[in-house]
Amino acid sequence: MSEGIHTGFDEQQYPYINKGLEGIVAFSTSKSFIDGQKGELIYSGYLIDTLAENATFEEVCFLLWNDRLPNAEELESLKKLLIEHRSLPQPVLDYIKTTDKSAEPMAVLRTAVSMLADFDDTHGKFDDTLFEGQAIDITAKIPTIIAAFDRARKDKDIVAPLDEGSTAFNFLYMLNGEKPGEQAEKTMDLCLILHAEHGMNASTFTCRTICATQADMYSAVTGAIGALKGPLHGGANTAVMNTLLELDKDPDTADAVEFTKKKLANKEKISGFGHRVYKTFDPRARLLQTMSKDLSEETGHQQLYEWSMDMLNTMKSEKDIDPNVDFFSATVYYSIGIEPDLYTCIFTMSRVSGWTGHFMEQAANNRLIRPRALYVGEKGLEWTPVEER
């Protein structure tokens, strides 16, 4: 429909604006459902607790791309394809090696993912028969990009991906240069499952908006990464970890309760608490809390977990606010040796499965996304020559 054709709706008379589109339903989806009152999260029919207990990240990828779980043959095929697509084109590796070592990891990841489009055999063609292959390619390569940059900026040799093992196993191997233990792999895999999909958040909305123009999947994922990079969306778990490390500067005198109360008194934002949708404990945070406790005991980071619990209890008693997924994921990542500034990249490594699932869903029943804006400026101003302004 032409923008000049009106169908009875007058944008100049529109009575109100929903800031942040709060409460506006823009799409229907089968990818995930959030019950904010109950604290439930569902991926394509399955409660997150069920998936956390039983699934692998690869199974979740298939689920979000196909709205059903794979059979044994399909799962094996997907695993093989993900392994085959792990290696990066040489120009992308060269960029990672030569870019500024002090660059933000998310900025490097955004650029590298955008470059991948140049080496896509389908040339980013907007064709539903190609979408899952493109999704596999991007999902397989993002862990390699993250690990390669982290090693390059530390002047370490970049570790080539393995031709075996899960996404979680291979990522930790490329990051650390040695094969991870069973518990570390299981922890990483669970983190990927918990972050894979979460409704119509800013980055998912961005992905679908770009898809709606019939731009390629690489463009849509690059845009989604740009949205996730913002501190009001991704990055909260990095802020949580930095807060805990601030306490750790003087652990003998640190008091997380007083620290939290002081920040509240100064009206400072405390990352990792509250959520736009959940009105109770984020179900992902519950699963991560258990993991955080177990890992902190294994790795000698009990103090970080204890400070986390002090902050949690203080926020609950003072403000009646529960933690979100970012709060405990911070200490989980830290305990398995991941640098805090990589946390949002790990988020991306997981969420790309949900983004690409939404891309396919949008493309299957597409309509260009074109909301209206309420004009609040002046009208009919008189022109003043430049010499008289």
N, C-alpha and C positions, 0 to 999 in steps of 0.2 A: 504494500500500500504506500502511495506517495505521502511524504510528510505534509504536503499541502492539503490533503484531503481530510476533512474532519467527519467524525461519525457520531456527533452529538455530545462529545466530551470537550469541554472548554477548559484548557489548561489555565487560562487567566482567572477562572472562577473556582479553581480547585481549592477547597477550604483549608487544607492542612498539609503538612509534610511529616512523614515518618522518618525522623532522623536515623540514619544508619539502616533504613528499610526495616526497622524493627516491626515484627508482626506481619510483614508482607510475605505472602506466599507467591514465589515467582515460578516455581517448577514443581512437577511431580517427579518422584524418584523411587526406585526400588533398591538403591544402594545402601542407605542407612536410615535409621529412625532413632530419635532421641526423645525419651520421656524425662523431661527436666524435673518433674515433681517426684517421680519414683526413683530417679537416678539410674535409668536403664539406657543401654546403647545396643542397638541391633544392626548387624551387617547382613543385608539380604536375607533376613529371616532368622538369623542366629544371634543369640545373646552373646555379648562380648566375653562373658564369663565362660561360656561353652567353647568358644573359639580359643580363648587363652589356655584352657585346660587341654584341648584336643588337637588344635590345628597347627600347621606350620605357616610361615609367611607365604610360601609359594601357593599353598591351598587357598589362602585368603586372597591373593592376587587373582587366581582363577575365579573365585567366588564373586569378586567385585567386577570382573570383566564379563562374567557369564550368568550371574544371578543363580548359580548353583555350585555345589562342590564337585570337584573332578572325580572321576573313577581312577583306578590305579594306573591304567594306560595313559589317560589324559594328564595325570600328575607327572608321570615319568617323562612324558613328551615335553611338558612345560619346563621341567627342571633342566632338561637337555638344552632346550632353546635358550634359556636364561644363561646357562654356562657358555654356550656358543657365542653369545652377544656381549660378553663381559669386556673384551679387549677394546681399547680406544684407538681411533684413527691417529696416525702419527702427528698430523698438525695439531690435534687437540692435546696430545701429550707434550708437544713442543711448547704450546701456549702455557700449559700448567708449569712446565719447567722454567720458563723464562719470565712469567709475570712477577710482579712485585711480591716478595715474600711476606710483606706486611699487609697484603690485601685481605679484605674480609673474605673468609671462606665462602659465604653465601654469594658474594659478588662473583667470585671465581666460578662457582658452581653454575650460576645463572648464565654466565658467558659461555662456559664449556658446553652446557646443554643446548644452547642456541646454535653453537658450531656443529653439533651432531647432525643437524638437518642437511648440511652440505654433503654428508656422506651416506645419507639414506637412499637405498636403492630405489625406493618408490618416489623419491623427490618430494616427499610430503604430500603425495596425492590424497585428495579428500574422497576416500573410497572406503566404504564400510568393510570391504573384504580385506583391507590392509591395516585396519586400525589396531587389531590385537598384535600383529607383528611389530608395529611401531611402538606400541606400549611395552612389549617385551624388550625391544632394543633400548628404550630409554630407561626402563626399570633396571635392566642388567648393567648399564654403563654408569649410572649415578654413583653406586658404591665405589667403583674404580676411580672416578673423578675425585671424590672426597678423599680417599686414602692416598691417591697419588699426590694431591696438593699438600696434604699434611706432611708427607715425607719430604717432598721437594722443598718446602719452606724451612725444614729442619736440616737441610743439606744431607739428607739420607737418600740412598738409592731407592727408586720407585720399584715396588714389588709387583711383578706381573700377576694377573689373576690366575687362580687354579682352574684346571679343567675337571674339577670334582667339587663336591661339597655344597652345602646350602648357601643361600645369599648371606646369612648371618656369619657362617663359618668363614667364607671367603673374604668378607669385608674385614673381619678382625685379623685374618691372616695378612691381608694386604696392608692394613694399618700398622700392625706391630712387627711384621716380618717373621712371625712364627705362628704355627697352627694353634688355635685356641683350645682350651679344655672343654669338656662336655658342658659344664655348668655355664661357662662364659658364652658359649654358642646358644644355649637354651635361653639365657637371659637376653641376649641380643635379639634373638628370634621373637621372644615375647614382646619386647619393646616395639619391634616392627609391626607386629599384629595390632598392638594397642593404639598406634598412631596412624593406621592405614586409612581410616575414613571417619568423617565426623560431620555429616550433614552439609548445609549450605553456608559454610564459613567463607571468609573473604577470599582465600586463595581458590577454593572450589568454584565460587561464583565467578571469579576472574577467568578461570579455565573454561567454564561453560560460555561466558560472554564472548571470549575469543573464538571458541569453536563455532558459535552461532554465526559468525561472519564467514564461515567455511575456510578459515585459516587452518594451517596444518597443525598436527598434534605437538610438534616441537615448539611452535609459537605459543600454543596454549599452555604447555608445561613451563616454558620460560616465563610467561606472564604470571603464572601461579607462584613460581619461585620468587619473583619480584614482590608479590603480595605477602608471601610468608616471611620474607626478609624483614618486614616492618615489625618493630618491637611490640605493637599492640596485637599482633597475631602470633608469629613465631618469636623465638628469642626469650620468652619468659623463663624457661628452665635455665638458660645461661645466667639471667639476672638472679634467679634463686641461688644458683651455685656461687655466684660472686658474693652474695649476701652471707652465705655460710662460710666462705673463705675469709670474708672480712672478720667474722667472729673468730676464725681459726688463727688470726694473726697474734692473738693473745689468749690462748685457750684456757689458761689458768684463772683468768679474771672475767672471761666472757660470760655474759648472762643473757641468754636468748629471750627470756621473758621481758626483761627491762628494755632490751634492744627493740623488741617489737612494740612495746607500749610507747616508747619514745618516738618511734616512727609514726605511730598512729596519732600521738599528740601533736606532732608536727604536720599532720595531714599528708604524709608521704605515702606513695603507693608501695604496697608490699606485693611483689610478684609471686605468682603461684597460688593466689587465692581468688575465689569468686569466678563466676562464669556467666556469660550472656544467656545461656540456655538452662544449665543445671541450677536448681533451687535447693539441692542437697548435695551429698558427697558424690563427686564424679566417680562413676564405677571403675574407670581406668586408674584413678588415683588409689582406690582400695587395693587393686591388684599390685600396683607398683609399691605401695606402702609395705606390703608383705615382703616383696622382693628386696626393697631397700634395707629393711631390717636384717634379713638373712645375709645379704651381701656385706653390709657394714660390719657384721660380726666376723665374716670370713676374711675380710681385707683389712681389719683393724681401723675402720672408720666409724666406730660406734658413737663417737662424740658428735659427728655430723648428724647421725640419725637422731640422737637425743636432742640436739638443738632444733632439729626439724620438728620433733614432737612438741617441744616447748613452744615453738612458734605456732604450730597448729592449735594447740590447746588455748593459747592466749588469744588468737584470732577468733576462735569459737566463743570464748567467754566474753571477750570485749565487743566483738562485732557480729557474732553469730554467722560467720562466713566460713565455708568449707574450702578445702584445697581443691585445685584442679589437677589435670594430668601432669602439668609441668612441675609441680612441687616436688614429688618424689622421683620423677624421672631424672632430675638433676643429680641426686646422690647415687642413683643406679648407674648412670653413665660414668660418673666420676669414679665409682668403685671398680669399674672394669677398664679404667685407664684412658677414657676419652677426654680430650681437651674441652673445656667449657665452651670455647668459641666454635666448636664443631657441632654443638647440640642441635641447632636449627637445621644443619645439613643432614643430621641423622633423621630428624623429623621429615625432611624432604624425601630421603631415601625410602621411607615408609609410605608417606602420603601420596607419592606419585602413583601408587596402585589405585587409590581412590580417585585422584584427579583424572586419570586415563579412563577409568570406569565411567565417570560422569561425562567425559568427552564423548564416549561411544553412545551413551544414553541420550545426550543432547543431539548428536548427529542423526540419531535414528528417528527423531520427531522434531526436526529443527524449525525454529522461527527466530529471525534476527531479534536480538534483545535491544530494545530501544525505548527506555523509560522516558517520561517527560520531566521537565523541571519547572517549578513555579518561578516566573520572572518577578523579581522584586526591585529592579532598577528603574531609573527614570525613563520617560518617553518624550519624543518630540523635541529634543533639545535644539536650540538655535546654533548654527555653525558660526564659530569665531575664527577669523583668519589667524594664521600662526603668529603674525607680527603683533597681534593684540592680546594673546593669551598670557 
